[in-house]
Amino acid sequence: MGASADVIVVGAGSAGSAAAALLARAGLSVALLDKEAFPRDKPCAGLLSPRGAEAVARVYGAGALAEISLQACTGARMFRKDRLIGEITGAPAMHCLHRRQADAWFLARASAAGARVMQSAEVREVDAAVGRVTLRSGETLDAKIIIGADGPNSVVRRCAWKTVRGRPKGLGFSLIAEAPYDALKPGETREKCRLYPHVYFDLMPWGYGWVFPQGAACTIGIGGLVRRGSGFRAAMRRLVDMTCVEGTFERLELRGHSLPFGNFSRTPARGHVLLVGDAAGLAEPVTGEGIAFAIESAELAAQAVTDAFADGEARSASRRYTTLYRRAIYPGFRQARWARLLLYPRLTLPLAMRALSRNEDRVRWFFEIASGQISYAEYTRRMLRSIFLRRGARKP
């Protein structure tokens, strides 16, 4: 018989550490496992939306952002290739961060809350029927609840859902690199990229590119749905050649990583197992926003587990979490999956860009979706009202 805990959390990224911290504060015994030793590198665009910032503050307190944020940005710019579509200023703050430092900080908070942290502890098997985790070392741990927070290629999800090995359906991919600001083209590009996130559409099918400030440097990346002919490296080259001085692409250290892109779960729990964050496919299907939903799903899972233990019905955590998830997260993701059909396909992207072009309100509404201020349904209503009012004003 191996060690035991009330809850085992597999994966110590933003979702897993948040779940572990909340459960440990609630008085449950928690084992938090990760296959890596922290701090560890985590390829990521490194932009925390206003929605994500609110989630961080709820879990870790109002002072958390000052600990992990490299800089705050209150504006953004949107492009179709190299043509500026729109720019906003005075928006709710987005925060730039390095996941290496931020995730280590989250993990330290979980440990301080009382979670037993096990680093370099790679999970080999999960038995969802009995609540047992087997490590690569052969050690086993038992728990009444297992939370899978181990990323888009989740071992927990594969074992509990009995899926085959390989890339999950609907998975996305991203290429990312860090560059000094003097690698950017001098003038407006370099000056504005120090201040605001830049988003670039129409560089590849079903995806977008970005240049985000990162304090002393910037991140350049391309991400989207994995499909035949996606051409991530070619799209990355186009973005770099468009935004950077000649010869920059050859000097960049490119890192690739998988990410969810529309393969979110309808039922993120089964038996003793709950899935949160990327393990549940929770990267927003249009924007790719991940950290906000990682932490929000961790909050819902922690609430479900805490309530289940309080009622003496640990097994009911699965049902409780699914109910909370379907109310709070699932509807918005379904809307987003439909909305991206109006943005990314080659037939509709020019129309979408034309509708947004040089219309500050429409561009601002687009970024308000990422901040959680409005839903896709509300965005659609505003867009239709704006278009029809504009057409009406043109009538003689």
C-alpha positions in Angstrom: 0.0 0.0 0.0 1.4 3.4 -1.0 1.0 6.8 0.5 -2.5 8.3 0.7 -4.2 11.7 0.7 -7.7 13.1 0.4 -6.8 14.5 -3.0 -4.0 14.0 -5.5 -3.4 16.8 -8.0 -1.4 15.7 -11.0 0.3 18.7 -12.7 1.6 21.8 -10.8 1.0 24.5 -13.4 -1.5 27.3 -13.0 -4.5 25.0 -12.7 -3.0 22.4 -10.5 -1.3 24.7 -8.0 -4.5 26.8 -7.7 -6.6 23.6 -7.0 -4.0 22.3 -4.5 -3.8 25.7 -2.6 -7.6 26.0 -2.3 -8.1 22.4 -1.1 -5.2 22.6 1.4 -6.7 25.8 2.8 -10.0 24.0 3.2 -8.3 21.5 5.5 -7.9 18.6 3.1 -4.7 16.6 2.7 -3.4 17.2 -0.8 -0.5 15.7 -2.7 0.6 17.9 -5.7 2.7 16.0 -8.3 4.6 17.2 -11.3 7.0 15.3 -13.6 9.3 18.4 -13.7 11.4 20.1 -11.1 10.5 23.7 -10.6 11.3 26.3 -11.7 10.9 24.8 -15.2 10.5 26.3 -18.6 6.9 26.5 -20.0 6.6 27.8 -23.5 3.8 30.4 -23.3 2.8 33.7 -24.9 2.9 35.1 -21.4 -0.1 37.4 -21.4 -2.6 37.3 -18.6 -5.9 38.8 -19.5 -8.0 40.9 -17.2 -10.2 37.9 -16.6 -7.0 35.9 -15.7 -5.8 38.7 -13.4 -9.1 38.6 -11.5 -8.8 34.8 -11.1 -5.2 35.1 -9.8 -6.3 37.8 -7.3 -9.2 35.7 -6.1 -7.0 32.7 -5.4 -3.8 34.3 -4.2 -4.9 37.7 -3.0 -4.7 41.3 -4.4 -1.0 41.5 -4.0 -0.3 38.5 -6.2 -0.1 40.4 -9.5 2.7 42.6 -8.1 4.7 39.4 -7.5 4.4 37.8 -10.9 3.7 40.7 -13.4 6.5 42.0 -15.5 4.4 44.9 -16.8 0.8 45.9 -17.2 -0.6 46.9 -20.6 -3.8 48.9 -21.1 -4.0 48.8 -24.9 -3.7 46.4 -27.8 -3.2 46.5 -31.6 -4.8 44.2 -34.2 -3.4 43.6 -37.7 -4.3 41.6 -40.8 -0.8 40.6 -41.9 1.1 44.0 -41.8 -2.0 46.2 -42.1 -3.3 47.8 -38.9 -6.9 47.0 -38.4 -7.4 48.8 -35.1 -5.8 50.0 -31.9 -7.3 50.5 -28.4 -6.0 52.3 -25.4 -7.3 52.8 -21.9 -8.5 49.2 -21.6 -8.5 47.0 -18.5 -5.0 46.0 -17.7 -3.4 42.9 -19.2 -0.3 41.6 -17.4 2.8 40.2 -19.0 4.6 37.3 -17.2 7.1 34.6 -17.5 5.6 31.2 -16.8 8.9 29.9 -15.4 8.7 32.4 -12.6 5.0 32.6 -12.3 4.3 28.9 -12.1 7.1 28.5 -9.5 5.4 31.2 -7.5 2.0 29.5 -7.7 3.6 26.2 -6.6 5.2 27.9 -3.6 1.8 29.2 -2.6 0.3 25.8 -2.8 3.1 24.4 -0.6 2.7 27.2 1.9 -1.0 26.4 2.1 -0.2 22.9 3.2 -0.1 20.8 0.0 2.6 18.0 -0.1 4.6 18.9 -3.2 6.3 16.1 -5.1 8.5 17.3 -8.0 10.2 15.0 -10.6 7.3 12.6 -9.9 6.1 11.4 -13.3 2.7 9.6 -13.4 2.6 6.4 -15.4 -0.9 5.1 -14.7 -4.1 6.3 -13.1 -6.8 3.9 -11.9 -9.9 6.0 -11.8 -12.1 3.2 -10.4 -10.2 3.0 -7.1 -8.4 6.4 -7.0 -4.8 5.2 -7.4 -1.8 6.9 -9.1 1.3 4.9 -10.0 4.5 6.8 -10.6 7.3 6.0 -13.1 9.3 5.0 -10.0 6.8 2.4 -9.1 5.5 4.2 -6.1 1.7 4.3 -5.7 -0.5 6.9 -4.0 -4.2 6.5 -3.2 -6.8 9.2 -2.8 -10.5 9.6 -2.8 -10.2 12.2 -5.6 -7.7 12.7 -8.4 -7.5 16.0 -10.2 -5.8 15.9 -13.6 -4.0 19.2 -14.3 -1.3 17.7 -16.5 -1.7 19.6 -19.7 -3.2 18.9 -23.2 -1.5 15.5 -23.5 -2.9 14.5 -20.0 -1.9 11.1 -18.7 -4.8 11.4 -16.2 -7.3 12.0 -19.0 -6.0 9.2 -21.2 -6.1 6.6 -18.4 -9.4 7.6 -16.8 -11.2 8.0 -20.2 -9.3 5.0 -21.6 -8.3 6.8 -24.8 -5.5 5.7 -27.1 -2.1 7.2 -27.1 -1.4 9.9 -29.6 -2.5 13.5 -30.3 -6.0 14.2 -29.0 -8.5 15.3 -31.6 -8.7 19.1 -32.1 -5.3 19.8 -30.5 -3.5 23.0 -31.4 0.2 23.9 -31.6 2.3 26.9 -31.1 5.8 28.1 -32.0 7.3 30.8 -29.7 10.5 32.6 -29.3 11.9 35.4 -27.1 13.6 38.4 -28.7 15.2 41.6 -27.5 13.4 44.8 -28.5 16.2 45.9 -30.7 15.4 42.9 -32.9 12.2 44.6 -33.8 12.1 47.0 -36.7 12.9 50.5 -35.5 10.2 53.1 -35.4 6.6 52.5 -34.6 6.8 48.7 -34.4 9.5 48.8 -31.8 8.0 51.6 -29.8 4.5 50.3 -29.7 5.5 46.7 -29.0 7.1 47.9 -25.8 3.7 49.1 -24.7 1.0 46.9 -26.1 0.3 43.4 -27.2 0.1 43.0 -31.0 -2.1 40.4 -32.7 -1.7 39.4 -36.3 -4.3 37.5 -38.3 -4.2 35.9 -41.8 -0.6 34.5 -41.4 -1.8 30.9 -41.4 -5.1 28.9 -41.6 -7.0 28.7 -38.3 -4.5 30.6 -36.2 -2.9 33.9 -35.5 0.5 35.4 -34.5 1.5 37.8 -31.8 4.3 40.0 -30.4 3.8 40.6 -26.7 5.9 42.8 -24.4 7.7 40.9 -21.6 9.4 43.5 -19.6 13.0 43.5 -20.8 12.2 41.6 -24.0 9.3 40.4 -26.1 7.8 37.1 -27.1 7.0 36.4 -30.8 4.7 33.5 -31.6 2.3 31.8 -33.9 -0.4 29.4 -32.8 -3.5 27.6 -34.1 -5.2 24.4 -35.0 -3.2 21.5 -36.3 -4.3 20.7 -39.8 -2.7 19.4 -42.9 -0.9 22.3 -44.5 -0.9 24.5 -41.3 2.7 25.6 -41.9 3.6 26.8 -38.5 7.2 27.4 -39.2 6.5 29.2 -42.5 3.9 31.4 -40.7 6.4 32.2 -37.9 9.0 33.2 -40.5 6.4 35.5 -42.2 5.7 37.1 -38.8 9.3 37.6 -37.9 10.2 39.0 -41.3 7.3 41.4 -41.1 8.1 42.7 -37.6 11.8 42.3 -37.1 15.1 43.4 -38.7 16.7 41.3 -41.4 18.4 38.1 -40.2 16.4 37.8 -36.9 14.6 34.6 -37.8 17.9 32.6 -38.0 19.0 33.8 -34.6 15.8 32.9 -32.7 15.5 29.9 -30.5 12.1 28.4 -31.5 10.2 26.3 -29.0 7.1 24.4 -29.8 4.3 23.1 -27.6 0.8 21.6 -27.9 -2.2 23.4 -26.7 -6.0 22.8 -26.7 -7.8 24.5 -29.5 -11.5 23.6 -29.4 -11.2 20.1 -27.9 -12.7 21.1 -24.5 -14.6 18.5 -22.6 -18.4 18.5 -22.1 -18.0 16.1 -19.2 -14.7 17.0 -17.4 -15.1 14.4 -14.6 -15.6 10.7 -14.2 -15.6 8.5 -11.2 -12.8 9.6 -8.8 -11.3 11.9 -11.5 -11.8 15.6 -12.3 -10.0 17.4 -15.1 -9.0 21.1 -15.0 -7.1 23.5 -17.3 -5.5 22.2 -20.4 -6.2 18.6 -19.4 -9.9 19.5 -19.9 -9.1 21.3 -23.2 -9.7 24.7 -21.6 -7.9 27.1 -24.0 -10.5 29.5 -25.4 -11.2 28.5 -29.0 -10.8 31.9 -30.5 -8.2 33.8 -28.4 -6.3 30.8 -27.0 -6.6 32.3 -23.5 -5.6 29.5 -21.1 -4.5 30.8 -17.7 -7.9 32.4 -16.8 -9.8 29.2 -17.4 -7.1 27.0 -15.8 -7.6 28.9 -12.6 -11.4 29.2 -12.9 -11.8 25.5 -13.5 -9.5 24.8 -10.5 -11.8 27.0 -8.4 -14.8 25.1 -9.5 -13.1 21.7 -8.9 -12.0 22.8 -5.4 -15.5 24.0 -4.6 -17.0 20.7 -5.7 -14.5 18.6 -3.8 -14.7 20.7 -0.6 -18.5 20.5 -0.6 -18.4 16.8 -1.3 -16.1 16.1 1.6 -18.1 18.3 3.9 -21.2 16.2 3.1 -19.3 13.0 3.5 -19.9 12.1 -0.1 -16.4 12.4 -1.7 -17.5 10.4 -4.8 -20.1 13.1 -5.6 -17.4 15.6 -6.4 -17.4 14.4 -10.0 -21.1 15.2 -10.4 -20.9 18.5 -8.5 -17.9 19.7 -10.6 -19.6 18.8 -13.9 -22.7 20.8 -12.9 -20.6 23.9 -12.0 -18.5 23.6 -15.1 -21.5 23.3 -17.4 -23.0 26.5 -15.9 -19.8 28.6 -15.7 -17.4 27.6 -18.5 -19.0 25.3 -21.0 -21.6 27.6 -22.6 -19.0 30.3 -23.3 -16.7 27.8 -24.9 -19.4 26.5 -27.1 -20.2 30.1 -28.3 -16.5 30.6 -28.9 -16.2 27.4 -31.1 -19.0 28.7 -33.3 -17.6 32.2 -33.3 -14.3 31.1 -34.7 -16.1 29.9 -37.8 -16.8 33.5 -38.6 -13.1 34.5 -38.1 -10.6 31.9 -39.2 -11.8 30.3 -42.4 -10.3 31.9 -45.6 -13.8 32.7 -46.9 -14.9 34.6 -43.8 -11.7 36.1 -42.5 -11.7 39.0 -45.0 -15.2 39.9 -44.1 -14.4 39.8 -40.4 -11.4 42.0 -40.9 -13.4 44.5 -42.9 -16.0 44.7 -40.2 -13.4 45.4 -37.6 -11.2 47.7 -39.7 -10.7 51.1 -38.3 -13.8 50.8 -36.1 -12.5 51.4 -32.5 -15.7 50.2 -30.9 -15.8 46.9 -32.7 -12.1 46.3 -32.0 -12.6 47.2 -28.3 -15.5 44.8 -28.0 -13.3 42.0 -29.5 -10.7 42.5 -26.7 -13.5 42.8 -24.1 -14.4 39.1 -24.9 -10.9 38.1 -23.7 -11.3 40.1 -20.5 -14.6 38.4 -19.7 -16.5 41.7 -19.8 -18.9 40.5 -22.6 -19.9 37.1 -24.1 -19.8 36.1 -27.8 -23.6 36.4 -27.9 -23.4 40.0 -26.6 -20.5 40.7 -29.1 -22.6 39.4 -32.0 -25.6 41.6 -30.9 -23.4 44.7 -30.7 -21.8 44.0 -34.1 -25.1 43.5 -35.8 -26.6 46.6 -34.2 -23.5 48.6 -35.3 -23.6 47.3 -38.9 -27.3 48.0 -39.4 -27.1 51.4 -37.7 -24.2 52.4 -40.0 -26.1 51.2 -43.1 -29.2 53.1 -42.0 -27.1 56.3 -41.5 -25.9 56.0 -45.1 -29.4 56.0 -46.6 -30.3 59.3 -48.4 
